Amino acid sequence: MTSRDVLRTERRETIRQLAFSLAASGDFGDWQAIEQTLCRMYGVIETRRLFIDLRIRAELDRRCTLARQPPTGTAL
């Protein structure tokens, strides 16, 4: 693996980790909102490579939904 490949892999992992972090923040409604933000930060080509994967999209949607749900239970 060349140093260029390593840098690409590291960059994709950085984008992936940030996508999951943004989903957990509760500030985004779905994967598409996260994709738009990351495209502005990292460029369209690099970001869209991550979002091709339907499993990533589904997991981001799941995390967005969970993060936006009000806490359950009653604390007295």
PDB file of N, H, CA, C and O in Angstrom:
ATOM      1  N   MET A   1       0.853  -1.176   0.000  1.00  0.00           N
ATOM      2  CA  MET A   1       0.000   0.000   0.000  1.00  0.00           C
ATOM      3  C   MET A   1       0.898   1.239   0.000  1.00  0.00           C
ATOM      4  O   MET A   1       1.824   1.345   0.804  1.00  0.00           O
ATOM      5  N   THR A   2       0.619   2.153  -0.894  1.00  0.00           N
ATOM      6  H   THR A   2      -0.133   2.067  -1.547  1.00  0.00           H
ATOM      7  CA  THR A   2       1.427   3.363  -0.986  1.00  0.00           C
ATOM      8  C   THR A   2       0.967   4.375   0.055  1.00  0.00           C
ATOM      9  O   THR A   2      -0.106   4.239   0.642  1.00  0.00           O
ATOM     10  N   SER A   3       1.788   5.380   0.272  1.00  0.00           N
ATOM     11  H   SER A   3       2.660   5.490  -0.205  1.00  0.00           H
ATOM     12  CA  SER A   3       1.429   6.409   1.251  1.00  0.00           C
ATOM     13  C   SER A   3       0.163   7.149   0.823  1.00  0.00           C
ATOM     14  O   SER A   3      -0.612   7.589   1.672  1.00  0.00           O
ATOM     15  N   ARG A   4      -0.050   7.288  -0.475  1.00  0.00           N
ATOM     16  H   ARG A   4       0.579   6.930  -1.165  1.00  0.00           H
ATOM     17  CA  ARG A   4      -1.261   7.938  -0.977  1.00  0.00           C
ATOM     18  C   ARG A   4      -2.505   7.116  -0.588  1.00  0.00           C
ATOM     19  O   ARG A   4      -3.523   7.679  -0.185  1.00  0.00           O
ATOM     20  N   ASP A   5      -2.411   5.783  -0.712  1.00  0.00           N
ATOM     21  H   ASP A   5      -1.583   5.326  -1.039  1.00  0.00           H
ATOM     22  CA  ASP A   5      -3.522   4.913  -0.328  1.00  0.00           C
ATOM     23  C   ASP A   5      -3.806   5.007   1.161  1.00  0.00           C
ATOM     24  O   ASP A   5      -4.963   5.022   1.582  1.00  0.00           O
ATOM     25  N   VAL A   6      -2.748   5.071   1.954  1.00  0.00           N
ATOM     26  H   VAL A   6      -1.808   5.060   1.612  1.00  0.00           H
ATOM     27  CA  VAL A   6      -2.901   5.196   3.401  1.00  0.00           C
ATOM     28  C   VAL A   6      -3.613   6.496   3.752  1.00  0.00           C
ATOM     29  O   VAL A   6      -4.508   6.514   4.598  1.00  0.00           O
ATOM     30  N   LEU A   7      -3.213   7.575   3.101  1.00  0.00           N
ATOM     31  H   LEU A   7      -2.486   7.560   2.415  1.00  0.00           H
ATOM     32  CA  LEU A   7      -3.860   8.863   3.366  1.00  0.00           C
ATOM     33  C   LEU A   7      -5.328   8.841   2.986  1.00  0.00           C
ATOM     34  O   LEU A   7      -6.162   9.384   3.709  1.00  0.00           O
ATOM     35  N   ARG A   8      -5.656   8.219   1.859  1.00  0.00           N
ATOM     36  H   ARG A   8      -4.979   7.778   1.271  1.00  0.00           H
ATOM     37  CA  ARG A   8      -7.057   8.107   1.453  1.00  0.00           C
ATOM     38  C   ARG A   8      -7.854   7.299   2.461  1.00  0.00           C
ATOM     39  O   ARG A   8      -8.966   7.675   2.832  1.00  0.00           O
ATOM     40  N   THR A   9      -7.283   6.194   2.900  1.00  0.00           N
ATOM     41  H   THR A   9      -6.380   5.888   2.599  1.00  0.00           H
ATOM     42  CA  THR A   9      -7.965   5.342   3.881  1.00  0.00           C
ATOM     43  C   THR A   9      -8.178   6.096   5.189  1.00  0.00           C
ATOM     44  O   THR A   9      -9.254   6.021   5.782  1.00  0.00           O
ATOM     45  N   GLU A  10      -7.174   6.810   5.635  1.00  0.00           N
ATOM     46  H   GLU A  10      -6.299   6.871   5.154  1.00  0.00           H
ATOM     47  CA  GLU A  10      -7.296   7.592   6.870  1.00  0.00           C
ATOM     48  C   GLU A  10      -8.346   8.685   6.716  1.00  0.00           C
ATOM     49  O   GLU A  10      -9.123   8.933   7.638  1.00  0.00           O
ATOM     50  N   ARG A  11      -8.373   9.329   5.573  1.00  0.00           N
ATOM     51  H   ARG A  11      -7.742   9.127   4.825  1.00  0.00           H
ATOM     52  CA  ARG A  11      -9.353  10.389   5.325  1.00  0.00           C
ATOM     53  C   ARG A  11     -10.769   9.820   5.322  1.00  0.00           C
ATOM     54  O   ARG A  11     -11.678  10.412   5.906  1.00  0.00           O
ATOM     55  N   ARG A  12     -10.960   8.676   4.668  1.00  0.00           N
ATOM     56  H   ARG A  12     -10.222   8.195   4.194  1.00  0.00           H
ATOM     57  CA  ARG A  12     -12.290   8.043   4.664  1.00  0.00           C
ATOM     58  C   ARG A  12     -12.718   7.661   6.075  1.00  0.00           C
ATOM     59  O   ARG A  12     -13.884   7.818   6.436  1.00  0.00           O
ATOM     60  N   GLU A  13     -11.788   7.165   6.864  1.00  0.00           N
ATOM     61  H   GLU A  13     -10.841   7.038   6.570  1.00  0.00           H
ATOM     62  CA  GLU A  13     -12.112   6.801   8.244  1.00  0.00           C
ATOM     63  C   GLU A  13     -12.459   8.035   9.061  1.00  0.00           C
ATOM     64  O   GLU A  13     -13.365   7.989   9.894  1.00  0.00           O
ATOM     65  N   THR A  14     -11.765   9.120   8.840  1.00  0.00           N
ATOM     66  H   THR A  14     -11.029   9.157   8.163  1.00  0.00           H
ATOM     67  CA  THR A  14     -12.078  10.382   9.524  1.00  0.00           C
ATOM     68  C   THR A  14     -13.487  10.832   9.175  1.00  0.00           C
ATOM     69  O   THR A  14     -14.250  11.235  10.054  1.00  0.00           O
ATOM     70  N   ILE A  15     -13.835  10.766   7.897  1.00  0.00           N
ATOM     71  H   ILE A  15     -13.216  10.439   7.183  1.00  0.00           H
ATOM     72  CA  ILE A  15     -15.175  11.162   7.458  1.00  0.00           C
ATOM     73  C   ILE A  15     -16.219  10.245   8.080  1.00  0.00           C
ATOM     74  O   ILE A  15     -17.257  10.716   8.545  1.00  0.00           O
ATOM     75  N   ARG A  16     -15.957   8.940   8.095  1.00  0.00           N
ATOM     76  H   ARG A  16     -15.114   8.557   7.717  1.00  0.00           H
ATOM     77  CA  ARG A  16     -16.897   7.974   8.671  1.00  0.00           C
ATOM     78  C   ARG A  16     -17.130   8.247  10.153  1.00  0.00           C
ATOM     79  O   ARG A  16     -18.271   8.268  10.616  1.00  0.00           O
ATOM     80  N   GLN A  17     -16.055   8.453  10.884  1.00  0.00           N
ATOM     81  H   GLN A  17     -15.128   8.436  10.508  1.00  0.00           H
ATOM     82  CA  GLN A  17     -16.185   8.709  12.318  1.00  0.00           C
ATOM     83  C   GLN A  17     -16.943  10.005  12.585  1.00  0.00           C
ATOM     84  O   GLN A  17     -17.770  10.067  13.495  1.00  0.00           O
ATOM     85  N   LEU A  18     -16.667  11.027  11.803  1.00  0.00           N
ATOM     86  H   LEU A  18     -15.995  10.976  11.063  1.00  0.00           H
ATOM     87  CA  LEU A  18     -17.373  12.292  11.979  1.00  0.00           C
ATOM     88  C   LEU A  18     -18.854  12.132  11.632  1.00  0.00           C
ATOM     89  O   LEU A  18     -19.709  12.717  12.297  1.00  0.00           O
ATOM     90  N   ALA A  19     -19.161  11.353  10.609  1.00  0.00           N
ATOM     91  H   ALA A  19     -18.466  10.878  10.070  1.00  0.00           H
ATOM     92  CA  ALA A  19     -20.563  11.113  10.246  1.00  0.00           C
ATOM     93  C   ALA A  19     -21.315  10.491  11.415  1.00  0.00           C
ATOM     94  O   ALA A  19     -22.423  10.922  11.737  1.00  0.00           O
ATOM     95  N   PHE A  20     -20.730   9.490  12.049  1.00  0.00           N
ATOM     96  H   PHE A  20     -19.830   9.141  11.788  1.00  0.00           H
ATOM     97  CA  PHE A  20     -21.386   8.850  13.189  1.00  0.00           C
ATOM     98  C   PHE A  20     -21.492   9.806  14.376  1.00  0.00           C
ATOM     99  O   PHE A  20     -22.485   9.787  15.103  1.00  0.00           O
ATOM    100  N   SER A  21     -20.498  10.619  14.566  1.00  0.00           N
ATOM    101  H   SER A  21     -19.691  10.635  13.975  1.00  0.00           H
ATOM    102  CA  SER A  21     -20.537  11.606  15.645  1.00  0.00           C
ATOM    103  C   SER A  21     -21.641  12.638  15.400  1.00  0.00           C
ATOM    104  O   SER A  21     -22.367  13.009  16.322  1.00  0.00           O
ATOM    105  N   LEU A  22     -21.761  13.093  14.164  1.00  0.00           N
ATOM    106  H   LEU A  22     -21.171  12.791  13.415  1.00  0.00           H
ATOM    107  CA  LEU A  22     -22.821  14.049  13.838  1.00  0.00           C
ATOM    108  C   LEU A  22     -24.197  13.423  14.019  1.00  0.00           C
ATOM    109  O   LEU A  22     -25.120  14.086  14.493  1.00  0.00           O
ATOM    110  N   ALA A  23     -24.346  12.160  13.650  1.00  0.00           N
ATOM    111  H   ALA A  23     -23.597  11.621  13.265  1.00  0.00           H
ATOM    112  CA  ALA A  23     -25.625  11.471  13.829  1.00  0.00           C
ATOM    113  C   ALA A  23     -25.996  11.390  15.306  1.00  0.00           C
ATOM    114  O   ALA A  23     -27.158  11.568  15.672  1.00  0.00           O
ATOM    115  N   ALA A  24     -25.014  11.123  16.141  1.00  0.00           N
ATOM    116  H   ALA A  24     -24.070  10.979  15.844  1.00  0.00           H
ATOM    117  CA  ALA A  24     -25.258  10.994  17.584  1.00  0.00           C
ATOM    118  C   ALA A  24     -25.524  12.334  18.256  1.00  0.00           C
ATOM    119  O   ALA A  24     -26.017  12.374  19.383  1.00  0.00           O
ATOM    120  N   SER A  25     -25.205  13.422  17.584  1.00  0.00           N
ATOM    121  H   SER A  25     -24.804  13.390  16.668  1.00  0.00           H
ATOM    122  CA  SER A  25     -25.382  14.741  18.190  1.00  0.00           C
ATOM    123  C   SER A  25     -26.852  15.139  18.325  1.00  0.00           C
ATOM    124  O   SER A  25     -27.198  15.957  19.177  1.00  0.00           O
ATOM    125  N   GLY A  26     -27.709  14.566  17.494  1.00  0.00           N
ATOM    126  H   GLY A  26     -27.428  13.901  16.803  1.00  0.00           H
ATOM    127  CA  GLY A  26     -29.119  14.939  17.516  1.00  0.00           C
ATOM    128  C   GLY A  26     -29.420  16.180  16.706  1.00  0.00           C
ATOM    129  O   GLY A  26     -30.563  16.637  16.680  1.00  0.00           O
ATOM    130  N   ASP A  27     -28.417  16.736  16.042  1.00  0.00           N
ATOM    131  H   ASP A  27     -27.489  16.364  16.063  1.00  0.00           H
ATOM    132  CA  ASP A  27     -28.589  17.954  15.256  1.00  0.00           C
ATOM    133  C   ASP A  27     -29.001  17.681  13.809  1.00  0.00           C
ATOM    134  O   ASP A  27     -29.283  18.616  13.060  1.00  0.00           O
ATOM    135  N   PHE A  28     -29.036  16.424  13.417  1.00  0.00           N
ATOM    136  H   PHE A  28     -28.807  15.664  14.026  1.00  0.00           H
ATOM    137  CA  PHE A  28     -29.321  16.067  12.032  1.00  0.00           C
ATOM    138  C   PHE A  28     -30.492  15.095  11.973  1.00  0.00           C
ATOM    139  O   PHE A  28     -30.627  14.210  12.818  1.00  0.00           O
ATOM    140  N   GLY A  29     -31.329  15.275  10.969  1.00  0.00           N
ATOM    141  H   GLY A  29     -31.219  15.995  10.283  1.00  0.00           H
ATOM    142  CA  GLY A  29     -32.519  14.437  10.837  1.00  0.00           C
ATOM    143  C   GLY A  29     -32.274  13.118  10.144  1.00  0.00           C
ATOM    144  O   GLY A  29     -32.964  12.135  10.413  1.00  0.00           O
ATOM    145  N   ASP A  30     -31.289  13.083   9.246  1.00  0.00           N
ATOM    146  H   ASP A  30     -30.727  13.882   9.028  1.00  0.00           H
ATOM    147  CA  ASP A  30     -31.020  11.855   8.502  1.00  0.00           C
ATOM    148  C   ASP A  30     -29.643  11.904   7.857  1.00  0.00           C
ATOM    149  O   ASP A  30     -28.914  12.889   7.973  1.00  0.00           O
ATOM    150  N   TRP A  31     -29.306  10.808   7.169  1.00  0.00           N
ATOM    151  H   TRP A  31     -29.899  10.008   7.074  1.00  0.00           H
ATOM    152  CA  TRP A  31     -27.977  10.700   6.558  1.00  0.00           C
ATOM    153  C   TRP A  31     -27.753  11.762   5.495  1.00  0.00           C
ATOM    154  O   TRP A  31     -26.619  12.191   5.282  1.00  0.00           O
ATOM    155  N   GLN A  32     -28.811  12.192   4.828  1.00  0.00           N
ATOM    156  H   GLN A  32     -29.732  11.843   5.001  1.00  0.00           H
ATOM    157  CA  GLN A  32     -28.650  13.174   3.762  1.00  0.00           C
ATOM    158  C   GLN A  32     -28.198  14.530   4.305  1.00  0.00           C
ATOM    159  O   GLN A  32     -27.392  15.216   3.677  1.00  0.00           O
ATOM    160  N   ALA A  33     -28.707  14.906   5.448  1.00  0.00           N
ATOM    161  H   ALA A  33     -29.361  14.348   5.958  1.00  0.00           H
ATOM    162  CA  ALA A  33     -28.279  16.163   6.067  1.00  0.00           C
ATOM    163  C   ALA A  33     -26.806  16.084   6.475  1.00  0.00           C
ATOM    164  O   ALA A  33     -26.064  17.058   6.346  1.00  0.00           O
ATOM    165  N   ILE A  34     -26.399  14.930   6.962  1.00  0.00           N
ATOM    166  H   ILE A  34     -27.002  14.139   7.067  1.00  0.00           H
ATOM    167  CA  ILE A  34     -25.001  14.729   7.341  1.00  0.00           C
ATOM    168  C   ILE A  34     -24.120  14.748   6.099  1.00  0.00           C
ATOM    169  O   ILE A  34     -23.045  15.347   6.103  1.00  0.00           O
ATOM    170  N   GLU A  35     -24.576  14.097   5.044  1.00  0.00           N
ATOM    171  H   GLU A  35     -25.449  13.610   5.041  1.00  0.00           H
ATOM    172  CA  GLU A  35     -23.812  14.075   3.799  1.00  0.00           C
ATOM    173  C   GLU A  35     -23.568  15.492   3.271  1.00  0.00           C
ATOM    174  O   GLU A  35     -22.459  15.809   2.843  1.00  0.00           O
ATOM    175  N   GLN A  36     -24.578  16.326   3.298  1.00  0.00           N
ATOM    176  H   GLN A  36     -25.480  16.068   3.645  1.00  0.00           H
ATOM    177  CA  GLN A  36     -24.426  17.702   2.824  1.00  0.00           C
ATOM    178  C   GLN A  36     -23.355  18.445   3.617  1.00  0.00           C
ATOM    179  O   GLN A  36     -22.522  19.147   3.043  1.00  0.00           O
ATOM    180  N   THR A  37     -23.381  18.289   4.915  1.00  0.00           N
ATOM    181  H   THR A  37     -24.058  17.719   5.382  1.00  0.00           H
ATOM    182  CA  THR A  37     -22.400  18.949   5.772  1.00  0.00           C
ATOM    183  C   THR A  37     -20.986  18.447   5.479  1.00  0.00           C
ATOM    184  O   THR A  37     -20.049  19.236   5.361  1.00  0.00           O
ATOM    185  N   LEU A  38     -20.848  17.136   5.363  1.00  0.00           N
ATOM    186  H   LEU A  38     -21.609  16.495   5.459  1.00  0.00           H
ATOM    187  CA  LEU A  38     -19.522  16.562   5.125  1.00  0.00           C
ATOM    188  C   LEU A  38     -19.004  16.875   3.722  1.00  0.00           C
ATOM    189  O   LEU A  38     -17.796  17.008   3.526  1.00  0.00           O
ATOM    190  N   CYS A  39     -19.903  16.993   2.749  1.00  0.00           N
ATOM    191  H   CYS A  39     -20.885  16.885   2.908  1.00  0.00           H
ATOM    192  CA  CYS A  39     -19.474  17.382   1.394  1.00  0.00           C
ATOM    193  C   CYS A  39     -18.846  18.764   1.408  1.00  0.00           C
ATOM    194  O   CYS A  39     -17.864  19.013   0.709  1.00  0.00           O
ATOM    195  N   ARG A  40     -19.409  19.661   2.201  1.00  0.00           N
ATOM    196  H   ARG A  40     -20.206  19.459   2.769  1.00  0.00           H
ATOM    197  CA  ARG A  40     -18.829  21.002   2.302  1.00  0.00           C
ATOM    198  C   ARG A  40     -17.473  20.970   2.995  1.00  0.00           C
ATOM    199  O   ARG A  40     -16.589  21.763   2.670  1.00  0.00           O
ATOM    200  N   MET A  41     -17.308  20.065   3.938  1.00  0.00           N
ATOM    201  H   MET A  41     -18.026  19.421   4.202  1.00  0.00           H
ATOM    202  CA  MET A  41     -16.068  19.999   4.707  1.00  0.00           C
ATOM    203  C   MET A  41     -14.952  19.240   3.984  1.00  0.00           C
ATOM    204  O   MET A  41     -13.793  19.656   4.007  1.00  0.00           O
ATOM    205  N   TYR A  42     -15.314  18.120   3.340  1.00  0.00           N
ATOM    206  H   TYR A  42     -16.256  17.782   3.322  1.00  0.00           H
ATOM    207  CA  TYR A  42     -14.306  17.216   2.793  1.00  0.00           C
ATOM    208  C   TYR A  42     -14.369  17.045   1.273  1.00  0.00           C
ATOM    209  O   TYR A  42     -13.529  16.363   0.686  1.00  0.00           O
ATOM    210  N   GLY A  43     -15.347  17.654   0.652  1.00  0.00           N
ATOM    211  H   GLY A  43     -16.029  18.208   1.128  1.00  0.00           H
ATOM    212  CA  GLY A  43     -15.494  17.509  -0.791  1.00  0.00           C
ATOM    213  C   GLY A  43     -16.491  16.423  -1.140  1.00  0.00           C
ATOM    214  O   GLY A  43     -16.700  15.474  -0.385  1.00  0.00           O
ATOM    215  N   VAL A  44     -17.089  16.585  -2.283  1.00  0.00           N
ATOM    216  H   VAL A  44     -16.919  17.356  -2.896  1.00  0.00           H
ATOM    217  CA  VAL A  44     -18.157  15.688  -2.714  1.00  0.00           C
ATOM    218  C   VAL A  44     -17.653  14.282  -2.992  1.00  0.00           C
ATOM    219  O   VAL A  44     -18.262  13.310  -2.546  1.00  0.00           O
ATOM    220  N   ILE A  45     -16.563  14.160  -3.715  1.00  0.00           N
ATOM    221  H   ILE A  45     -16.068  14.949  -4.077  1.00  0.00           H
ATOM    222  CA  ILE A  45     -16.087  12.835  -4.126  1.00  0.00           C
ATOM    223  C   ILE A  45     -15.722  11.981  -2.925  1.00  0.00           C
ATOM    224  O   ILE A  45     -16.171  10.840  -2.816  1.00  0.00           O
ATOM    225  N   GLU A  46     -14.922  12.514  -2.032  1.00  0.00           N
ATOM    226  H   GLU A  46     -14.557  13.441  -2.120  1.00  0.00           H
ATOM    227  CA  GLU A  46     -14.500  11.748  -0.852  1.00  0.00           C
ATOM    228  C   GLU A  46     -15.694  11.358   0.015  1.00  0.00           C
ATOM    229  O   GLU A  46     -15.776  10.227   0.494  1.00  0.00           O
ATOM    230  N   THR A  47     -16.602  12.282   0.212  1.00  0.00           N
ATOM    231  H   THR A  47     -16.535  13.201  -0.178  1.00  0.00           H
ATOM    232  CA  THR A  47     -17.739  12.033   1.088  1.00  0.00           C
ATOM    233  C   THR A  47     -18.708  11.031   0.472  1.00  0.00           C
ATOM    234  O   THR A  47     -19.173  10.120   1.155  1.00  0.00           O
ATOM    235  N   ARG A  48     -19.006  11.187  -0.776  1.00  0.00           N
ATOM    236  H   ARG A  48     -18.628  11.928  -1.332  1.00  0.00           H
ATOM    237  CA  ARG A  48     -19.984  10.302  -1.432  1.00  0.00           C
ATOM    238  C   ARG A  48     -19.507   8.861  -1.473  1.00  0.00           C
ATOM    239  O   ARG A  48     -20.327   7.945  -1.533  1.00  0.00           O
ATOM    240  N   ARG A  49     -18.208   8.641  -1.442  1.00  0.00           N
ATOM    241  H   ARG A  49     -17.542   9.384  -1.393  1.00  0.00           H
ATOM    242  CA  ARG A  49     -17.691   7.261  -1.392  1.00  0.00           C
ATOM    243  C   ARG A  49     -18.192   6.541  -0.144  1.00  0.00           C
ATOM    244  O   ARG A  49     -18.465   5.341  -0.183  1.00  0.00           O
ATOM    245  N   LEU A  50     -18.311   7.261   0.945  1.00  0.00           N
ATOM    246  H   LEU A  50     -18.090   8.235   0.977  1.00  0.00           H
ATOM    247  CA  LEU A  50     -18.826   6.671   2.185  1.00  0.00           C
ATOM    248  C   LEU A  50     -20.320   6.393   2.073  1.00  0.00           C
ATOM    249  O   LEU A  50     -20.797   5.344   2.506  1.00  0.00           O
ATOM    250  N   PHE A  51     -21.047   7.326   1.498  1.00  0.00           N
ATOM    251  H   PHE A  51     -20.660   8.178   1.146  1.00  0.00           H
ATOM    252  CA  PHE A  51     -22.499   7.240   1.487  1.00  0.00           C
ATOM    253  C   PHE A  51     -23.063   6.345   0.393  1.00  0.00           C
ATOM    254  O   PHE A  51     -24.281   6.216   0.273  1.00  0.00           O
ATOM    255  N   ILE A  52     -22.213   5.734  -0.396  1.00  0.00           N
ATOM    256  H   ILE A  52     -21.223   5.839  -0.298  1.00  0.00           H
ATOM    257  CA  ILE A  52     -22.666   4.729  -1.364  1.00  0.00           C
ATOM    258  C   ILE A  52     -23.184   3.500  -0.631  1.00  0.00           C
ATOM    259  O   ILE A  52     -24.111   2.835  -1.093  1.00  0.00           O
ATOM    260  N   ASP A  53     -22.584   3.209   0.502  1.00  0.00           N
ATOM    261  H   ASP A  53     -21.831   3.750   0.877  1.00  0.00           H
ATOM    262  CA  ASP A  53     -22.917   2.012   1.279  1.00  0.00           C
ATOM    263  C   ASP A  53     -24.278   2.184   1.957  1.00  0.00           C
ATOM    264  O   ASP A  53     -24.447   3.048   2.818  1.00  0.00           O
ATOM    265  N   LEU A  54     -25.239   1.359   1.564  1.00  0.00           N
ATOM    266  H   LEU A  54     -25.102   0.657   0.865  1.00  0.00           H
ATOM    267  CA  LEU A  54     -26.595   1.446   2.126  1.00  0.00           C
ATOM    268  C   LEU A  54     -26.617   1.129   3.623  1.00  0.00           C
ATOM    269  O   LEU A  54     -27.460   1.646   4.356  1.00  0.00           O
ATOM    270  N   ARG A  55     -25.694   0.281   4.075  1.00  0.00           N
ATOM    271  H   ARG A  55     -25.009  -0.139   3.479  1.00  0.00           H
ATOM    272  CA  ARG A  55     -25.637  -0.038   5.510  1.00  0.00           C
ATOM    273  C   ARG A  55     -25.204   1.173   6.324  1.00  0.00           C
ATOM    274  O   ARG A  55     -25.704   1.391   7.428  1.00  0.00           O
ATOM    275  N   ILE A  56     -24.287   1.953   5.793  1.00  0.00           N
ATOM    276  H   ILE A  56     -23.881   1.776   4.896  1.00  0.00           H
ATOM    277  CA  ILE A  56     -23.860   3.181   6.471  1.00  0.00           C
ATOM    278  C   ILE A  56     -25.032   4.143   6.561  1.00  0.00           C
ATOM    279  O   ILE A  56     -25.280   4.728   7.615  1.00  0.00           O
ATOM    280  N   ARG A  57     -25.751   4.311   5.458  1.00  0.00           N
ATOM    281  H   ARG A  57     -25.549   3.836   4.601  1.00  0.00           H
ATOM    282  CA  ARG A  57     -26.918   5.206   5.452  1.00  0.00           C
ATOM    283  C   ARG A  57     -27.945   4.782   6.498  1.00  0.00           C
ATOM    284  O   ARG A  57     -28.453   5.606   7.258  1.00  0.00           O
ATOM    285  N   ALA A  58     -28.241   3.484   6.524  1.00  0.00           N
ATOM    286  H   ALA A  58     -27.829   2.814   5.907  1.00  0.00           H
ATOM    287  CA  ALA A  58     -29.239   2.973   7.478  1.00  0.00           C
ATOM    288  C   ALA A  58     -28.777   3.186   8.916  1.00  0.00           C
ATOM    289  O   ALA A  58     -29.571   3.574   9.773  1.00  0.00           O
ATOM    290  N   GLU A  59     -27.512   2.937   9.179  1.00  0.00           N
ATOM    291  H   GLU A  59     -26.867   2.622   8.483  1.00  0.00           H
ATOM    292  CA  GLU A  59     -26.999   3.107  10.547  1.00  0.00           C
ATOM    293  C   GLU A  59     -27.013   4.577  10.953  1.00  0.00           C
ATOM    294  O   GLU A  59     -27.340   4.898  12.095  1.00  0.00           O
ATOM    295  N   LEU A  60     -26.667   5.465  10.038  1.00  0.00           N
ATOM    296  H   LEU A  60     -26.402   5.204   9.110  1.00  0.00           H
ATOM    297  CA  LEU A  60     -26.714   6.886  10.352  1.00  0.00           C
ATOM    298  C   LEU A  60     -28.152   7.338  10.624  1.00  0.00           C
ATOM    299  O   LEU A  60     -28.395   8.099  11.560  1.00  0.00           O
ATOM    300  N   ASP A  61     -29.101   6.873   9.814  1.00  0.00           N
ATOM    301  H   ASP A  61     -28.904   6.255   9.053  1.00  0.00           H
ATOM    302  CA  ASP A  61     -30.510   7.205  10.056  1.00  0.00           C
ATOM    303  C   ASP A  61     -30.958   6.698  11.424  1.00  0.00           C
ATOM    304  O   ASP A  61     -31.660   7.396  12.155  1.00  0.00           O
ATOM    305  N   ARG A  62     -30.546   5.485  11.759  1.00  0.00           N
ATOM    306  H   ARG A  62     -29.975   4.918  11.165  1.00  0.00           H
ATOM    307  CA  ARG A  62     -30.910   4.910  13.060  1.00  0.00           C
ATOM    308  C   ARG A  62     -30.347   5.754  14.200  1.00  0.00           C
ATOM    309  O   ARG A  62     -31.046   6.046  15.170  1.00  0.00           O
ATOM    310  N   ARG A  63     -29.100   6.136  14.076  1.00  0.00           N
ATOM    311  H   ARG A  63     -28.533   5.898  13.288  1.00  0.00           H
ATOM    312  CA  ARG A  63     -28.470   6.940  15.132  1.00  0.00           C
ATOM    313  C   ARG A  63     -29.073   8.336  15.218  1.00  0.00           C
ATOM    314  O   ARG A  63     -29.217   8.884  16.311  1.00  0.00           O
ATOM    315  N   CYS A  64     -29.426   8.915  14.073  1.00  0.00           N
ATOM    316  H   CYS A  64     -29.309   8.470  13.185  1.00  0.00           H
ATOM    317  CA  CYS A  64     -30.094  10.232  14.080  1.00  0.00           C
ATOM    318  C   CYS A  64     -31.428  10.143  14.812  1.00  0.00           C
ATOM    319  O   CYS A  64     -31.754  11.006  15.627  1.00  0.00           O
ATOM    320  N   THR A  65     -32.193   9.103  14.521  1.00  0.00           N
ATOM    321  H   THR A  65     -31.928   8.402  13.859  1.00  0.00           H
ATOM    322  CA  THR A  65     -33.500   8.914  15.153  1.00  0.00           C
ATOM    323  C   THR A  65     -33.347   8.736  16.656  1.00  0.00           C
ATOM    324  O   THR A  65     -34.064   9.365  17.435  1.00  0.00           O
ATOM    325  N   LEU A  66     -32.429   7.895  17.059  1.00  0.00           N
ATOM    326  H   LEU A  66     -31.847   7.384  16.426  1.00  0.00           H
ATOM    327  CA  LEU A  66     -32.209   7.665  18.495  1.00  0.00           C
ATOM    328  C   LEU A  66     -31.772   8.949  19.205  1.00  0.00           C
ATOM    329  O   LEU A  66     -32.231   9.236  20.311  1.00  0.00           O
ATOM    330  N   ALA A  67     -30.907   9.702  18.584  1.00  0.00           N
ATOM    331  H   ALA A  67     -30.534   9.469  17.686  1.00  0.00           H
ATOM    332  CA  ALA A  67     -30.378  10.910  19.214  1.00  0.00           C
ATOM    333  C   ALA A  67     -31.452  11.989  19.358  1.00  0.00           C
ATOM    334  O   ALA A  67     -31.363  12.835  20.248  1.00  0.00           O
ATOM    335  N   ARG A  68     -32.451  11.968  18.501  1.00  0.00           N
ATOM    336  H   ARG A  68     -32.524  11.281  17.777  1.00  0.00           H
ATOM    337  CA  ARG A  68     -33.496  13.000  18.522  1.00  0.00           C
ATOM    338  C   ARG A  68     -34.696  12.616  19.389  1.00  0.00           C
ATOM    339  O   ARG A  68     -35.592  13.435  19.597  1.00  0.00           O
ATOM    340  N   GLN A  69     -34.724  11.393  19.892  1.00  0.00           N
ATOM    341  H   GLN A  69     -33.996  10.728  19.724  1.00  0.00           H
ATOM    342  CA  GLN A  69     -35.826  10.962  20.747  1.00  0.00           C
ATOM    343  C   GLN A  69     -35.656  11.557  22.141  1.00  0.00           C
ATOM    344  O   GLN A  69     -34.545  11.637  22.666  1.00  0.00           O
ATOM    345  N   PRO A  70     -36.776  11.974  22.733  1.00  0.00           N
ATOM    346  CA  PRO A  70     -36.678  12.479  24.107  1.00  0.00           C
ATOM    347  C   PRO A  70     -36.299  11.344  25.054  1.00  0.00           C
ATOM    348  O   PRO A  70     -36.612  10.181  24.799  1.00  0.00           O
ATOM    349  N   PRO A  71     -35.637  11.686  26.128  1.00  0.00           N
ATOM    350  CA  PRO A  71     -35.271  10.646  27.105  1.00  0.00           C
ATOM    351  C   PRO A  71     -36.528   9.964  27.649  1.00  0.00           C
ATOM    352  O   PRO A  71     -37.563  10.603  27.837  1.00  0.00           O
ATOM    353  N   THR A  72     -36.422   8.684  27.894  1.00  0.00           N
ATOM    354  H   THR A  72     -35.581   8.164  27.742  1.00  0.00           H
ATOM    355  CA  THR A  72     -37.553   7.940  28.439  1.00  0.00           C
ATOM    356  C   THR A  72     -37.375   7.746  29.927  1.00  0.00           C
ATOM    357  O   THR A  72     -36.275   7.876  30.466  1.00  0.00           O
ATOM    358  N   GLY A  73     -38.467   7.437  30.573  1.00  0.00           N
ATOM    359  H   GLY A  73     -39.360   7.332  30.135  1.00  0.00           H
ATOM    360  CA  GLY A  73     -38.435   7.235  32.017  1.00  0.00           C
ATOM    361  C   GLY A  73     -38.700   8.529  32.754  1.00  0.00           C
ATOM    362  O   GLY A  73     -38.695   9.616  32.176  1.00  0.00           O
ATOM    363  N   THR A  74     -38.926   8.384  34.015  1.00  0.00           N
ATOM    364  H   THR A  74     -38.931   7.501  34.485  1.00  0.00           H
ATOM    365  CA  THR A  74     -39.181   9.565  34.835  1.00  0.00           C
ATOM    366  C   THR A  74     -38.156   9.622  35.956  1.00  0.00           C
ATOM    367  O   THR A  74     -37.980   8.665  36.709  1.00  0.00           O
ATOM    368  N   ALA A  75     -37.510  10.716  36.048  1.00  0.00           N
ATOM    369  H   ALA A  75     -37.652  11.494  35.436  1.00  0.00           H
ATOM    370  CA  ALA A  75     -36.541  10.917  37.126  1.00  0.00           C
ATOM    371  C   ALA A  75     -37.163  11.909  38.119  1.00  0.00           C
ATOM    372  O   ALA A  75     -37.479  13.048  37.773  1.00  0.00           O
ATOM    373  N   LEU A  76     -37.321  11.462  39.304  1.00  0.00           N
ATOM    374  H   LEU A  76     -37.065  10.537  39.585  1.00  0.00           H
ATOM    375  CA  LEU A  76     -37.892  12.334  40.337  1.00  0.00           C
ATOM    376  C   LEU A  76     -36.891  12.682  41.389  1.00  0.00           C
ATOM    377  O   LEU A  76     -37.211  13.408  42.330  1.00  0.00           O
TER     378      LEU A  76
END
